[in-house]
Amino acid sequence: MDLAVGAHAWMHLGANIGGHGPDGLWIQNSDTELREIVAGELIAVGIDIERESPPGTRPSGAVYNIFDSGGRYTSIIGSTEFFHRSMDHWPYATNMYNIAKLAHVYLNVA
């Protein structure tokens, strides 16, 4: 079985998932059904979606391999102005409260 398409859906927890940078939180989903599930869970914990790719468009990040294979995915990416720099760590670039909320979101999505 081809795991890319055989899995029910993939969860991509991307770079800077806990970042609190200027670009905010970015979600990407393979389809509208997954988008609605994820968005509902994010709203339930008080996290705004600042950026979003339209469902079904080729995503950025490692999840593009799943898209290219025809699989389902949800992807969430954070932002920080410190990406790959010496201050790319807590407490400068990480919002621990959002990480806890996102863990709750993706446990519910699973």
C-alpha positions as a Markdown table, in Angstrom:
| # | Residue | x | y | z |
|---|---|---|---|---|
| 1 | Met | 0.0 | 0.0 | 0.0 |
| 2 | Asp | 1.2 | 3.5 | -0.8 |
| 3 | Leu | 1.1 | 5.2 | 2.6 |
| 4 | Ala | 0.9 | 8.7 | 1.0 |
| 5 | Val | -2.6 | 7.9 | -0.3 |
| 6 | Gly | -3.5 | 4.9 | 2.0 |
| 7 | Ala | -3.5 | 7.0 | 5.2 |
| 8 | His | -6.7 | 8.6 | 6.1 |
| 9 | Ala | -4.9 | 12.0 | 6.3 |
| 10 | Trp | -1.5 | 13.4 | 7.2 |
| 11 | Met | -0.9 | 16.0 | 9.9 |
| 12 | His | 2.1 | 18.3 | 9.1 |
| 13 | Leu | 3.2 | 20.3 | 12.1 |
| 14 | Gly | 5.5 | 22.6 | 10.3 |
| 15 | Ala | 8.4 | 24.9 | 11.1 |
| 16 | Asn | 7.8 | 27.4 | 13.9 |
| 17 | Ile | 4.5 | 25.9 | 14.9 |
| 18 | Gly | 4.8 | 27.7 | 18.2 |
| 19 | Gly | 6.2 | 30.9 | 16.8 |
| 20 | His | 4.7 | 34.3 | 17.5 |
| 21 | Gly | 6.0 | 36.2 | 14.6 |
| 22 | Pro | 4.5 | 38.9 | 12.4 |
| 23 | Asp | 3.0 | 36.5 | 9.8 |
| 24 | Gly | 0.9 | 34.6 | 12.3 |
| 25 | Leu | -0.5 | 31.1 | 11.8 |
| 26 | Trp | -0.8 | 29.6 | 8.4 |
| 27 | Ile | -3.0 | 26.5 | 7.6 |
| 28 | Gln | -3.0 | 24.4 | 4.5 |
| 29 | Asn | -5.5 | 21.6 | 3.8 |
| 30 | Ser | -6.0 | 19.1 | 1.0 |
| 31 | Asp | -9.8 | 19.6 | 1.1 |
| 32 | Thr | -12.7 | 21.6 | 2.5 |
| 33 | Glu | -13.7 | 18.8 | 4.9 |
| 34 | Leu | -10.3 | 18.8 | 6.7 |
| 35 | Arg | -10.2 | 22.6 | 6.6 |
| 36 | Glu | -13.6 | 22.9 | 8.4 |
| 37 | Ile | -12.5 | 20.4 | 11.1 |
| 38 | Val | -9.2 | 22.1 | 11.8 |
| 39 | Ala | -10.7 | 25.6 | 11.6 |
| 40 | Gly | -13.5 | 24.6 | 14.0 |
| 41 | Glu | -10.9 | 23.2 | 16.5 |
| 42 | Leu | -8.7 | 26.3 | 16.2 |
| 43 | Ile | -11.7 | 28.6 | 16.8 |
| 44 | Ala | -12.7 | 26.5 | 19.8 |
| 45 | Val | -9.4 | 27.2 | 21.6 |
| 46 | Gly | -9.2 | 30.9 | 20.6 |
| 47 | Ile | -6.6 | 30.7 | 17.9 |
| 48 | Asp | -7.1 | 32.9 | 14.8 |
| 49 | Ile | -6.1 | 31.8 | 11.3 |
| 50 | Glu | -4.1 | 34.6 | 10.0 |
| 51 | Arg | -3.0 | 33.0 | 6.7 |
| 52 | Glu | -4.6 | 30.2 | 4.7 |
| 53 | Ser | -4.0 | 28.5 | 1.4 |
| 54 | Pro | -7.2 | 27.5 | -0.5 |
| 55 | Pro | -8.0 | 23.8 | 0.1 |
| 56 | Gly | -6.6 | 21.7 | -2.7 |
| 57 | Thr | -3.8 | 24.0 | -3.8 |
| 58 | Arg | -0.2 | 22.8 | -3.8 |
| 59 | Pro | 1.1 | 23.5 | -0.3 |
| 60 | Ser | 4.4 | 24.8 | 0.9 |
| 61 | Gly | 6.6 | 22.8 | 3.2 |
| 62 | Ala | 7.2 | 19.0 | 3.5 |
| 63 | Val | 3.6 | 18.2 | 2.9 |
| 64 | Tyr | 3.8 | 18.9 | -0.8 |
| 65 | Asn | 4.9 | 15.3 | -1.3 |
| 66 | Ile | 1.6 | 14.1 | 0.1 |
| 67 | Phe | -0.3 | 16.5 | -2.2 |
| 68 | Asp | 1.8 | 15.3 | -5.3 |
| 69 | Ser | 0.8 | 11.7 | -4.5 |
| 70 | Gly | -2.9 | 12.5 | -4.2 |
| 71 | Gly | -3.1 | 12.1 | -0.4 |
| 72 | Arg | -5.1 | 14.0 | 2.2 |
| 73 | Tyr | -3.3 | 16.4 | 4.6 |
| 74 | Thr | -3.7 | 19.2 | 7.1 |
| 75 | Ser | -0.7 | 21.5 | 7.6 |
| 76 | Ile | 0.0 | 24.2 | 10.1 |
| 77 | Ile | 3.0 | 26.5 | 10.1 |
| 78 | Gly | 3.9 | 29.3 | 12.5 |
| 79 | Ser | 6.2 | 32.3 | 12.0 |
| 80 | Thr | 9.0 | 34.0 | 13.7 |
| 81 | Glu | 11.4 | 36.7 | 12.7 |
| 82 | Phe | 14.2 | 34.6 | 14.4 |
| 83 | Phe | 13.9 | 31.6 | 12.1 |
| 84 | His | 17.2 | 29.7 | 11.9 |
| 85 | Arg | 19.0 | 32.4 | 14.0 |
| 86 | Ser | 20.5 | 32.3 | 17.4 |
| 87 | Met | 17.3 | 33.5 | 19.1 |
| 88 | Asp | 15.1 | 30.9 | 17.4 |
| 89 | His | 14.0 | 29.3 | 20.7 |
| 90 | Trp | 11.9 | 30.0 | 23.8 |
| 91 | Pro | 11.3 | 32.6 | 25.2 |
| 92 | Tyr | 12.2 | 34.8 | 22.2 |
| 93 | Ala | 10.5 | 33.0 | 19.3 |
| 94 | Thr | 8.0 | 30.7 | 20.9 |
| 95 | Asn | 4.5 | 31.1 | 22.4 |
| 96 | Met | 4.2 | 28.1 | 24.8 |
| 97 | Tyr | 0.5 | 28.8 | 25.3 |
| 98 | Asn | -0.2 | 28.4 | 21.6 |
| 99 | Ile | 1.8 | 25.2 | 21.5 |
| 100 | Ala | -0.4 | 23.8 | 24.2 |
| 101 | Lys | -3.6 | 24.9 | 22.4 |
| 102 | Leu | -2.3 | 23.5 | 19.1 |
| 103 | Ala | -1.6 | 20.2 | 20.8 |
| 104 | His | -5.2 | 20.1 | 22.0 |
| 105 | Val | -6.4 | 21.0 | 18.5 |
| 106 | Tyr | -4.5 | 18.2 | 16.7 |
| 107 | Leu | -5.4 | 15.6 | 19.4 |
| 108 | Asn | -9.0 | 16.4 | 18.6 |
| 109 | Val | -8.5 | 16.4 | 14.9 |
| 110 | Ala | -6.9 | 12.9 | 15.1 |
